[in-house]
Amino acid sequence: MTTEHVNPEGMLKSPAFSQGIIIPANARLLMIGGQNGVDASGQVVAKDLAGQTAKAVDNLIKVLEASGGKLEDLVRLGIYVKGDSDIRPGFGAWMERWGQRENPPTITVLRVAGLGISPDVLVEIEAVAALR
């Protein structure tokens, strides 16, 4: 099974995200619910966006691996950032984990008034993976 990444000429070609992805009909889709920067007991692990994003991505990776997947299987990320804080530290934490892989997922980043789990939570990341 191969996903097809669509990055048309004349549009931004980014190492961080794809413009579109075609998923084959036989793919097993894994929907990953919103992951926060919390530990196994539900405690927020950091006060800053970079630290919380790093932990949220690590939690997302755990769900992927438990399902037989890996980062390269991601086809979509939805990233929700609380308030109007600078998103660059969170982006940096994501890119540290993504590294130099090719064919990144599609990504949408939204700023929101708050996130459900705790007033201290600064980021939540949901995802879809096409498992091989």
Backbone torsions as a table, in degrees:
resi	resn	phi	psi	omega
1	MET	NA	130.2	179.9
2	THR	-129.6	129.0	172.7
3	THR	-84.0	152.2	180.0
4	GLU	-113.3	116.6	179.9
5	HIS	-87.3	129.3	-174.8
6	VAL	-111.7	111.7	178.2
7	ASN	-133.2	83.6	-173.4
8	PRO	-61.5	150.8	173.1
9	GLU	-57.4	145.7	178.5
10	GLY	85.4	0.3	176.4
11	MET	-117.4	157.4	178.6
12	LEU	-55.6	127.8	173.3
13	LYS	-105.2	108.1	-173.6
14	SER	-112.1	143.9	173.4
15	PRO	-75.3	-8.5	-175.0
16	ALA	-97.2	-25.2	-177.4
17	PHE	-155.0	156.7	173.8
18	SER	-100.9	153.3	177.4
19	GLN	-74.6	-34.7	179.3
20	GLY	-160.2	159.9	178.2
21	ILE	-142.7	131.4	174.1
22	ILE	-97.6	126.3	-178.1
23	ILE	-103.4	128.4	179.8
24	PRO	-64.5	152.7	-175.6
25	ALA	-60.8	-28.1	-176.7
26	ASN	-90.4	9.1	-177.5
27	ALA	-71.9	144.3	169.3
28	ARG	-90.4	119.4	-179.0
29	LEU	-95.8	132.0	175.5
30	LEU	-109.8	118.9	176.2
31	MET	-96.0	122.8	-178.3
32	ILE	-109.1	118.3	179.9
33	GLY	-65.9	165.7	-176.2
34	GLY	-53.0	122.7	178.5
35	GLN	-105.2	134.6	179.3
36	ASN	-112.7	173.3	176.7
37	GLY	-84.5	62.1	-179.3
38	VAL	-123.4	155.3	177.2
39	ASP	-87.8	-174.5	-176.3
40	ALA	-61.9	-23.1	179.1
41	SER	-92.0	-0.3	179.2
42	GLY	89.1	7.5	179.8
43	GLN	-83.8	134.6	176.8
44	VAL	-64.6	131.0	-171.9
45	VAL	-90.3	-15.2	-177.6
46	ALA	-151.7	159.7	178.4
47	LYS	-94.6	-11.3	-174.8
48	ASP	-109.9	158.8	-177.3
49	LEU	-63.6	-41.3	-179.6
50	ALA	-60.7	-48.0	-179.1
51	GLY	-64.2	-42.5	179.4
52	GLN	-68.3	-38.9	178.6
53	THR	-65.1	-43.0	178.4
54	ALA	-56.9	-46.2	-179.5
55	LYS	-68.8	-38.9	178.0
56	ALA	-61.5	-42.6	178.1
57	VAL	-67.0	-40.6	176.9
58	ASP	-60.0	-40.3	177.3
59	ASN	-64.8	-41.0	177.3
60	LEU	-60.6	-43.4	178.4
61	ILE	-61.0	-39.0	178.0
62	LYS	-60.7	-42.0	178.0
63	VAL	-64.9	-43.9	177.3
64	LEU	-56.8	-51.9	-176.6
65	GLU	-64.4	-37.9	178.2
66	ALA	-64.4	-19.9	-180.0
67	SER	-101.4	4.8	-179.7
68	GLY	85.5	15.3	-177.7
69	GLY	-108.3	180.0	176.9
70	LYS	-147.2	171.4	-176.7
71	LEU	-52.9	-38.4	-178.5
72	GLU	-62.3	-16.7	179.9
73	ASP	-83.2	-10.1	179.6
74	LEU	-65.6	135.5	175.6
75	VAL	-118.2	-16.5	179.6
76	ARG	-152.9	137.8	170.2
77	LEU	-125.9	137.3	168.8
78	GLY	-115.4	119.0	-176.5
79	ILE	-115.3	122.4	-179.3
80	TYR	-112.0	121.6	-177.3
81	VAL	-114.7	130.8	-178.9
82	LYS	-73.9	131.9	173.3
83	GLY	71.8	-157.7	-176.5
84	ASP	-110.2	29.8	-179.2
85	SER	-67.5	157.6	177.6
86	ASP	-63.5	122.9	-176.8
87	ILE	-84.0	-9.0	-176.3
88	ARG	-58.4	-39.6	177.1
89	PRO	-62.5	-37.5	176.7
90	GLY	-67.2	-41.5	176.9
91	PHE	-59.6	-43.0	178.4
92	GLY	-60.7	-41.0	178.6
93	ALA	-64.5	-40.4	176.2
94	TRP	-62.1	-47.3	-176.7
95	MET	-66.7	-30.1	174.9
96	GLU	-60.8	-38.6	-179.4
97	ARG	-80.0	-38.0	179.9
98	TRP	-70.2	-40.5	178.2
99	GLY	68.5	-139.6	-175.9
100	GLN	-100.6	18.7	179.0
101	ARG	-59.8	151.3	174.3
102	GLU	-89.3	168.0	173.3
103	ASN	55.0	64.8	178.2
104	PRO	-69.4	162.9	178.4
105	PRO	-71.3	169.7	168.3
106	THR	-74.6	147.0	-176.2
107	ILE	-138.5	134.8	171.1
108	THR	-122.2	131.2	177.4
109	VAL	-115.7	127.3	178.6
110	LEU	-124.9	142.1	171.9
111	ARG	-94.9	132.9	-177.4
112	VAL	-127.9	160.7	-179.1
113	ALA	-69.8	-34.2	-179.1
114	GLY	-169.1	167.3	179.1
115	LEU	-123.5	145.8	-167.3
116	GLY	-62.7	-33.7	-167.8
117	ILE	-72.3	-40.2	-176.5
118	SER	-164.4	149.2	176.8
119	PRO	-64.9	-16.4	179.7
120	ASP	-84.0	-12.0	-178.0
121	VAL	-75.8	127.6	-176.7
122	LEU	-104.8	-16.5	-175.8
123	VAL	-149.6	147.7	172.3
124	GLU	-140.4	136.4	-176.5
125	ILE	-127.5	122.8	172.9
126	GLU	-110.4	159.7	-174.6
127	ALA	-152.6	162.1	170.3
128	VAL	-129.5	134.1	176.9
129	ALA	-123.2	143.0	173.2
130	ALA	-102.2	102.3	-174.7
131	LEU	-79.4	143.7	-178.3
132	ARG	-86.2	NA	NA
